[in-house]
Amino acid sequence: MSQTTEVAQMSPEELASVQKLQDAYKALRSELGKVIVGQSGVMEELMIALFCRGHCLLVGVPGLAKTLLISTLSKTLSLSFNRIQFTPDLMPSDITGTEVIEEDKTSGKRALRFVRGPIFANAILADEINRTPPKTQAALLEAMQEHQVTAGGVQHRLAEPFFVMATQNPIEQEGTYPLPEAQLDRFMFMVMVNYPSESEEFDIVRLTTAPRKVELRHVLTAEDVIQLQELVRKVPVADHVVKYAIRLVRQTRLNQPDTPKFVKDYVSWGAGPRASQTLVMAGKARALLHGRYHVSTDDIRAVASPALRHRILTNFNAEAEGIRSDDIIKMLIDQTPRDAEDAKTAAALPKVFAEGTK
């Protein structure tokens, strides 16, 4: 199905929504650019996760504006926002809330009342999430997956939209608690925040050491975000693109008959089905943000690293040779044909693409 045919099948309301999403994306980038210098790739990945109803984990050394980026994004959206500073003494009830005994002064009767914690907001910044013990980290699991909190046997729904943006310092290991694999898998993306270029660092120093006042405007409301999240799910995906995403993920697993040798050498555990879902959903959002109402294998390739890097567990051999999960992903992308022509040239996996291009 061609792009022209797909667009022709869209209703006027859907066409207007697509344009609204693209305009919102440009406006958000413009507002973030008033405060954040560079980091264009990080901004895009963060907004892809937002429009896919996903959670994001930002990893980078201190001073790279991870917290500032997230707090600035929340200010450009008309959403409730809470920041939770994770520390070793933080308790689960400090996040979710707790029940307190309340006495009615007129009748003298006592009753339990649930006092909501900071998790009850649309956007949550979990700052330095790896500095708190696993028991407290796990307090986020139910909220992230089910969008609810259970206290005293009662379920309390969280307001929509709801998404968690967490930060993590990769170099400080003393006094930290690495996130368990089950919780890492709940994050749609792990976004690597790298050092700025020399010219970007020049702009950062010049702008932040001079007096200035930045006025940020609200770009989207909660209703707008929910509407755009629904729009992303409606984007059509061809079968061969879905098979390409699944192929990338399945090659990370050791028990598959056609697992590449470098995966068997350097990977101890591969990615699960949630990784395949993430690739396709993120591909849909990226296609819309780039002005297309169809998903290509190039969209899948573009989101592969943030979607898979925290879902592939490397072994001791990889650590000894300095091989990271990002290197594994790059090798997988390089060897996996992205379309029928690629498959024909490489004489590999022709069936996968032939079925999707009839």
Contacts in CASP RR format, 6 or more apart in sequence:
PFRMAT RR
TARGET T0000
AUTHOR 0000-0000-0000
METHOD contacts of the structure
MODEL  1
MSQTTEVAQMSPEELASVQKLQDAYKALRSELGKVIVGQSGVMEELMIAL
FCRGHCLLVGVPGLAKTLLISTLSKTLSLSFNRIQFTPDLMPSDITGTEV
IEEDKTSGKRALRFVRGPIFANAILADEINRTPPKTQAALLEAMQEHQVT
AGGVQHRLAEPFFVMATQNPIEQEGTYPLPEAQLDRFMFMVMVNYPSESE
EFDIVRLTTAPRKVELRHVLTAEDVIQLQELVRKVPVADHVVKYAIRLVR
QTRLNQPDTPKFVKDYVSWGAGPRASQTLVMAGKARALLHGRYHVSTDDI
RAVASPALRHRILTNFNAEAEGIRSDDIIKMLIDQTPRDAEDAKTAAALP
KVFAEGTK
1 236 0 8 1.000
1 238 0 8 1.000
1 294 0 8 1.000
3 292 0 8 1.000
3 293 0 8 1.000
3 294 0 8 1.000
6 236 0 8 1.000
6 293 0 8 1.000
6 294 0 8 1.000
7 15 0 8 1.000
7 293 0 8 1.000
10 18 0 8 1.000
10 293 0 8 1.000
14 231 0 8 1.000
14 234 0 8 1.000
17 227 0 8 1.000
17 228 0 8 1.000
17 231 0 8 1.000
18 231 0 8 1.000
18 288 0 8 1.000
18 291 0 8 1.000
18 293 0 8 1.000
20 224 0 8 1.000
20 228 0 8 1.000
21 51 0 8 1.000
21 228 0 8 1.000
21 231 0 8 1.000
21 232 0 8 1.000
21 288 0 8 1.000
21 289 0 8 1.000
22 288 0 8 1.000
22 289 0 8 1.000
22 291 0 8 1.000
24 219 0 8 1.000
24 220 0 8 1.000
24 224 0 8 1.000
24 228 0 8 1.000
25 47 0 8 1.000
25 289 0 8 1.000
27 76 0 8 1.000
27 219 0 8 1.000
28 43 0 8 1.000
28 47 0 8 1.000
28 73 0 8 1.000
28 76 0 8 1.000
28 219 0 8 1.000
28 220 0 8 1.000
29 40 0 8 1.000
29 43 0 8 1.000
31 72 0 8 1.000
31 76 0 8 1.000
31 216 0 8 1.000
31 217 0 8 1.000
31 219 0 8 1.000
32 43 0 8 1.000
32 69 0 8 1.000
32 72 0 8 1.000
32 73 0 8 1.000
32 76 0 8 1.000
34 214 0 8 1.000
34 216 0 8 1.000
35 68 0 8 1.000
35 72 0 8 1.000
35 214 0 8 1.000
35 216 0 8 1.000
36 43 0 8 1.000
36 65 0 8 1.000
36 68 0 8 1.000
36 69 0 8 1.000
36 72 0 8 1.000
37 196 0 8 1.000
37 200 0 8 1.000
37 203 0 8 1.000
37 204 0 8 1.000
37 207 0 8 1.000
38 196 0 8 1.000
38 200 0 8 1.000
39 65 0 8 1.000
39 69 0 8 1.000
39 193 0 8 1.000
39 196 0 8 1.000
42 58 0 8 1.000
42 69 0 8 1.000
42 191 0 8 1.000
42 193 0 8 1.000
43 69 0 8 1.000
44 286 0 8 1.000
44 289 0 8 1.000
45 56 0 8 1.000
45 189 0 8 1.000
45 191 0 8 1.000
45 303 0 8 1.000
45 306 0 8 1.000
46 56 0 8 1.000
46 58 0 8 1.000
46 69 0 8 1.000
46 70 0 8 1.000
46 73 0 8 1.000
46 165 0 8 1.000
46 189 0 8 1.000
46 191 0 8 1.000
47 73 0 8 1.000
47 285 0 8 1.000
47 289 0 8 1.000
48 189 0 8 1.000
48 282 0 8 1.000
48 283 0 8 1.000
48 285 0 8 1.000
48 286 0 8 1.000
48 289 0 8 1.000
48 303 0 8 1.000
49 55 0 8 1.000
49 56 0 8 1.000
49 163 0 8 1.000
49 188 0 8 1.000
49 189 0 8 1.000
49 282 0 8 1.000
50 56 0 8 1.000
50 73 0 8 1.000
50 161 0 8 1.000
50 163 0 8 1.000
50 225 0 8 1.000
51 225 0 8 1.000
51 228 0 8 1.000
51 229 0 8 1.000
51 232 0 8 1.000
51 285 0 8 1.000
51 288 0 8 1.000
51 289 0 8 1.000
52 188 0 8 1.000
52 229 0 8 1.000
52 232 0 8 1.000
52 278 0 8 1.000
52 281 0 8 1.000
52 282 0 8 1.000
52 284 0 8 1.000
52 285 0 8 1.000
53 161 0 8 1.000
53 163 0 8 1.000
53 229 0 8 1.000
54 163 0 8 1.000
54 187 0 8 1.000
54 188 0 8 1.000
54 189 0 8 1.000
55 144 0 8 1.000
55 163 0 8 1.000
55 164 0 8 1.000
55 165 0 8 1.000
55 166 0 8 1.000
55 186 0 8 1.000
55 187 0 8 1.000
55 188 0 8 1.000
56 163 0 8 1.000
56 164 0 8 1.000
56 165 0 8 1.000
56 166 0 8 1.000
56 187 0 8 1.000
56 188 0 8 1.000
56 189 0 8 1.000
56 191 0 8 1.000
57 129 0 8 1.000
57 166 0 8 1.000
57 167 0 8 1.000
57 168 0 8 1.000
57 179 0 8 1.000
57 184 0 8 1.000
57 187 0 8 1.000
57 189 0 8 1.000
57 190 0 8 1.000
57 191 0 8 1.000
57 310 0 8 1.000
58 66 0 8 1.000
58 69 0 8 1.000
58 70 0 8 1.000
58 165 0 8 1.000
58 166 0 8 1.000
58 167 0 8 1.000
58 168 0 8 1.000
58 191 0 8 1.000
58 193 0 8 1.000
59 167 0 8 1.000
59 168 0 8 1.000
59 169 0 8 1.000
59 170 0 8 1.000
59 190 0 8 1.000
59 191 0 8 1.000
59 192 0 8 1.000
59 193 0 8 1.000
60 66 0 8 1.000
60 167 0 8 1.000
60 168 0 8 1.000
60 169 0 8 1.000
60 170 0 8 1.000
60 192 0 8 1.000
60 193 0 8 1.000
60 194 0 8 1.000
61 169 0 8 1.000
61 170 0 8 1.000
61 171 0 8 1.000
61 195 0 8 1.000
62 169 0 8 1.000
64 193 0 8 1.000
64 194 0 8 1.000
64 195 0 8 1.000
64 196 0 8 1.000
65 193 0 8 1.000
66 167 0 8 1.000
66 193 0 8 1.000
67 83 0 8 1.000
67 125 0 8 1.000
67 127 0 8 1.000
67 167 0 8 1.000
69 193 0 8 1.000
70 123 0 8 1.000
70 125 0 8 1.000
70 165 0 8 1.000
70 167 0 8 1.000
71 81 0 8 1.000
71 83 0 8 1.000
71 125 0 8 1.000
72 216 0 8 1.000
73 123 0 8 1.000
73 165 0 8 1.000
74 81 0 8 1.000
74 123 0 8 1.000
74 125 0 8 1.000
75 81 0 8 1.000
75 216 0 8 1.000
76 216 0 8 1.000
76 217 0 8 1.000
76 218 0 8 1.000
76 219 0 8 1.000
76 220 0 8 1.000
77 122 0 8 1.000
77 123 0 8 1.000
77 218 0 8 1.000
77 219 0 8 1.000
77 220 0 8 1.000
77 221 0 8 1.000
77 222 0 8 1.000
77 225 0 8 1.000
78 218 0 8 1.000
78 220 0 8 1.000
78 221 0 8 1.000
78 222 0 8 1.000
79 121 0 8 1.000
79 122 0 8 1.000
79 123 0 8 1.000
79 161 0 8 1.000
79 222 0 8 1.000
79 225 0 8 1.000
80 121 0 8 1.000
80 122 0 8 1.000
80 123 0 8 1.000
80 159 0 8 1.000
81 121 0 8 1.000
81 122 0 8 1.000
81 123 0 8 1.000
81 124 0 8 1.000
81 125 0 8 1.000
82 118 0 8 1.000
82 119 0 8 1.000
82 120 0 8 1.000
82 121 0 8 1.000
82 123 0 8 1.000
82 124 0 8 1.000
82 125 0 8 1.000
83 118 0 8 1.000
83 124 0 8 1.000
83 125 0 8 1.000
83 127 0 8 1.000
84 90 0 8 1.000
84 94 0 8 1.000
84 95 0 8 1.000
84 118 0 8 1.000
84 119 0 8 1.000
84 124 0 8 1.000
84 125 0 8 1.000
84 126 0 8 1.000
84 127 0 8 1.000
85 127 0 8 1.000
85 128 0 8 1.000
86 126 0 8 1.000
86 127 0 8 1.000
86 128 0 8 1.000
86 129 0 8 1.000
86 130 0 8 1.000
86 131 0 8 1.000
86 132 0 8 1.000
86 136 0 8 1.000
86 137 0 8 1.000
87 128 0 8 1.000
87 131 0 8 1.000
87 132 0 8 1.000
88 131 0 8 1.000
88 132 0 8 1.000
88 133 0 8 1.000
88 175 0 8 1.000
90 132 0 8 1.000
90 136 0 8 1.000
91 136 0 8 1.000
92 135 0 8 1.000
92 136 0 8 1.000
92 138 0 8 1.000
92 139 0 8 1.000
94 117 0 8 1.000
94 118 0 8 1.000
94 136 0 8 1.000
95 117 0 8 1.000
95 118 0 8 1.000
95 119 0 8 1.000
95 136 0 8 1.000
95 139 0 8 1.000
95 140 0 8 1.000
96 117 0 8 1.000
96 119 0 8 1.000
96 139 0 8 1.000
96 143 0 8 1.000
96 149 0 8 1.000
96 151 0 8 1.000
97 114 0 8 1.000
97 115 0 8 1.000
97 116 0 8 1.000
97 117 0 8 1.000
97 119 0 8 1.000
97 149 0 8 1.000
97 151 0 8 1.000
98 114 0 8 1.000
98 115 0 8 1.000
98 117 0 8 1.000
98 151 0 8 1.000
99 112 0 8 1.000
99 113 0 8 1.000
99 114 0 8 1.000
99 115 0 8 1.000
99 151 0 8 1.000
99 152 0 8 1.000
100 112 0 8 1.000
100 113 0 8 1.000
100 115 0 8 1.000
101 110 0 8 1.000
101 111 0 8 1.000
101 112 0 8 1.000
101 113 0 8 1.000
102 110 0 8 1.000
102 111 0 8 1.000
102 112 0 8 1.000
102 113 0 8 1.000
103 109 0 8 1.000
103 110 0 8 1.000
104 110 0 8 1.000
104 111 0 8 1.000
114 151 0 8 1.000
114 152 0 8 1.000
114 154 0 8 1.000
114 156 0 8 1.000
116 156 0 8 1.000
118 124 0 8 1.000
119 139 0 8 1.000
119 140 0 8 1.000
119 143 0 8 1.000
119 149 0 8 1.000
119 158 0 8 1.000
120 149 0 8 1.000
120 156 0 8 1.000
120 158 0 8 1.000
120 159 0 8 1.000
121 159 0 8 1.000
122 159 0 8 1.000
122 160 0 8 1.000
122 161 0 8 1.000
122 162 0 8 1.000
122 163 0 8 1.000
122 222 0 8 1.000
123 163 0 8 1.000
123 165 0 8 1.000
124 162 0 8 1.000
124 163 0 8 1.000
124 164 0 8 1.000
124 165 0 8 1.000
125 165 0 8 1.000
125 166 0 8 1.000
125 167 0 8 1.000
126 140 0 8 1.000
126 164 0 8 1.000
126 165 0 8 1.000
126 166 0 8 1.000
126 167 0 8 1.000
127 166 0 8 1.000
127 167 0 8 1.000
128 167 0 8 1.000
128 168 0 8 1.000
128 169 0 8 1.000
129 137 0 8 1.000
129 140 0 8 1.000
129 166 0 8 1.000
129 167 0 8 1.000
129 168 0 8 1.000
129 179 0 8 1.000
130 168 0 8 1.000
130 169 0 8 1.000
130 176 0 8 1.000
130 177 0 8 1.000
130 178 0 8 1.000
130 179 0 8 1.000
131 175 0 8 1.000
131 176 0 8 1.000
131 177 0 8 1.000
132 177 0 8 1.000
133 177 0 8 1.000
134 177 0 8 1.000
134 180 0 8 1.000
137 177 0 8 1.000
137 179 0 8 1.000
137 180 0 8 1.000
137 183 0 8 1.000
138 183 0 8 1.000
140 164 0 8 1.000
140 183 0 8 1.000
140 186 0 8 1.000
141 182 0 8 1.000
141 183 0 8 1.000
141 186 0 8 1.000
142 148 0 8 1.000
142 149 0 8 1.000
142 150 0 8 1.000
143 149 0 8 1.000
143 158 0 8 1.000
143 162 0 8 1.000
143 164 0 8 1.000
144 164 0 8 1.000
144 186 0 8 1.000
145 186 0 8 1.000
147 157 0 8 1.000
147 158 0 8 1.000
147 160 0 8 1.000
147 162 0 8 1.000
148 155 0 8 1.000
148 156 0 8 1.000
148 157 0 8 1.000
148 158 0 8 1.000
149 155 0 8 1.000
149 156 0 8 1.000
149 158 0 8 1.000
150 156 0 8 1.000
159 222 0 8 1.000
160 222 0 8 1.000
160 226 0 8 1.000
161 222 0 8 1.000
161 225 0 8 1.000
161 226 0 8 1.000
161 229 0 8 1.000
164 187 0 8 1.000
166 187 0 8 1.000
168 179 0 8 1.000
169 176 0 8 1.000
181 269 0 8 1.000
181 313 0 8 1.000
184 190 0 8 1.000
184 310 0 8 1.000
184 311 0 8 1.000
185 272 0 8 1.000
185 274 0 8 1.000
185 310 0 8 1.000
185 311 0 8 1.000
187 310 0 8 1.000
188 278 0 8 1.000
188 281 0 8 1.000
188 282 0 8 1.000
188 307 0 8 1.000
189 278 0 8 1.000
189 282 0 8 1.000
189 303 0 8 1.000
189 306 0 8 1.000
189 307 0 8 1.000
190 306 0 8 1.000
190 309 0 8 1.000
190 310 0 8 1.000
191 306 0 8 1.000
192 306 0 8 1.000
192 309 0 8 1.000
192 326 0 8 1.000
195 201 0 8 1.000
196 204 0 8 1.000
220 228 0 8 1.000
231 288 0 8 1.000
232 281 0 8 1.000
232 284 0 8 1.000
232 285 0 8 1.000
232 288 0 8 1.000
233 281 0 8 1.000
233 284 0 8 1.000
235 284 0 8 1.000
235 287 0 8 1.000
235 288 0 8 1.000
235 293 0 8 1.000
235 294 0 8 1.000
235 295 0 8 1.000
236 293 0 8 1.000
236 294 0 8 1.000
236 295 0 8 1.000
237 280 0 8 1.000
237 284 0 8 1.000
237 294 0 8 1.000
237 295 0 8 1.000
238 294 0 8 1.000
238 295 0 8 1.000
238 356 0 8 1.000
239 355 0 8 1.000
239 356 0 8 1.000
240 297 0 8 1.000
240 339 0 8 1.000
240 340 0 8 1.000
240 352 0 8 1.000
240 353 0 8 1.000
240 355 0 8 1.000
240 356 0 8 1.000
240 357 0 8 1.000
241 280 0 8 1.000
241 295 0 8 1.000
241 296 0 8 1.000
241 297 0 8 1.000
241 299 0 8 1.000
241 300 0 8 1.000
242 280 0 8 1.000
243 352 0 8 1.000
243 353 0 8 1.000
243 355 0 8 1.000
243 356 0 8 1.000
244 297 0 8 1.000
244 300 0 8 1.000
244 336 0 8 1.000
244 338 0 8 1.000
244 352 0 8 1.000
244 353 0 8 1.000
245 276 0 8 1.000
245 279 0 8 1.000
245 280 0 8 1.000
245 300 0 8 1.000
246 276 0 8 1.000
247 336 0 8 1.000
247 349 0 8 1.000
247 352 0 8 1.000
248 279 0 8 1.000
248 300 0 8 1.000
248 304 0 8 1.000
248 308 0 8 1.000
248 332 0 8 1.000
248 333 0 8 1.000
248 336 0 8 1.000
249 271 0 8 1.000
249 272 0 8 1.000
249 273 0 8 1.000
249 275 0 8 1.000
249 276 0 8 1.000
249 279 0 8 1.000
249 308 0 8 1.000
250 256 0 8 1.000
251 258 0 8 1.000
251 259 0 8 1.000
251 260 0 8 1.000
251 263 0 8 1.000
251 332 0 8 1.000
251 336 0 8 1.000
252 259 0 8 1.000
252 263 0 8 1.000
252 267 0 8 1.000
252 270 0 8 1.000
252 271 0 8 1.000
252 275 0 8 1.000
252 308 0 8 1.000
252 311 0 8 1.000
252 312 0 8 1.000
252 328 0 8 1.000
252 332 0 8 1.000
253 259 0 8 1.000
253 270 0 8 1.000
253 271 0 8 1.000
253 272 0 8 1.000
254 263 0 8 1.000
254 264 0 8 1.000
254 267 0 8 1.000
254 268 0 8 1.000
254 269 0 8 1.000
254 270 0 8 1.000
260 331 0 8 1.000
260 332 0 8 1.000
260 335 0 8 1.000
262 328 0 8 1.000
262 331 0 8 1.000
263 328 0 8 1.000
263 332 0 8 1.000
265 317 0 8 1.000
265 318 0 8 1.000
266 314 0 8 1.000
266 315 0 8 1.000
266 317 0 8 1.000
266 318 0 8 1.000
266 321 0 8 1.000
266 323 0 8 1.000
266 328 0 8 1.000
267 312 0 8 1.000
267 313 0 8 1.000
267 314 0 8 1.000
267 315 0 8 1.000
267 318 0 8 1.000
267 328 0 8 1.000
268 313 0 8 1.000
268 314 0 8 1.000
268 315 0 8 1.000
269 312 0 8 1.000
269 313 0 8 1.000
270 311 0 8 1.000
270 312 0 8 1.000
270 313 0 8 1.000
271 308 0 8 1.000
271 311 0 8 1.000
271 312 0 8 1.000
272 311 0 8 1.000
274 311 0 8 1.000
275 307 0 8 1.000
275 308 0 8 1.000
275 311 0 8 1.000
278 303 0 8 1.000
278 307 0 8 1.000
279 300 0 8 1.000
279 303 0 8 1.000
279 304 0 8 1.000
279 307 0 8 1.000
279 308 0 8 1.000
280 295 0 8 1.000
280 300 0 8 1.000
282 299 0 8 1.000
282 303 0 8 1.000
282 306 0 8 1.000
282 307 0 8 1.000
283 295 0 8 1.000
283 299 0 8 1.000
283 300 0 8 1.000
283 302 0 8 1.000
283 303 0 8 1.000
284 295 0 8 1.000
284 299 0 8 1.000
286 295 0 8 1.000
286 299 0 8 1.000
286 302 0 8 1.000
286 303 0 8 1.000
287 293 0 8 1.000
287 294 0 8 1.000
287 295 0 8 1.000
287 296 0 8 1.000
287 299 0 8 1.000
290 299 0 8 1.000
297 338 0 8 1.000
297 339 0 8 1.000
298 338 0 8 1.000
301 333 0 8 1.000
301 338 0 8 1.000
304 329 0 8 1.000
304 332 0 8 1.000
304 333 0 8 1.000
305 326 0 8 1.000
305 329 0 8 1.000
305 330 0 8 1.000
308 325 0 8 1.000
308 329 0 8 1.000
309 324 0 8 1.000
309 325 0 8 1.000
309 326 0 8 1.000
309 329 0 8 1.000
310 325 0 8 1.000
312 325 0 8 1.000
312 328 0 8 1.000
312 329 0 8 1.000
313 325 0 8 1.000
314 323 0 8 1.000
314 324 0 8 1.000
314 325 0 8 1.000
314 328 0 8 1.000
317 323 0 8 1.000
318 324 0 8 1.000
318 328 0 8 1.000
335 346 0 8 1.000
335 348 0 8 1.000
336 349 0 8 1.000
337 343 0 8 1.000
337 345 0 8 1.000
337 346 0 8 1.000
337 348 0 8 1.000
337 349 0 8 1.000
337 352 0 8 1.000
337 353 0 8 1.000
339 353 0 8 1.000
339 357 0 8 1.000
340 350 0 8 1.000
340 353 0 8 1.000
340 354 0 8 1.000
340 357 0 8 1.000
342 353 0 8 1.000
343 349 0 8 1.000
343 350 0 8 1.000
343 352 0 8 1.000
343 353 0 8 1.000
343 354 0 8 1.000
344 350 0 8 1.000
END
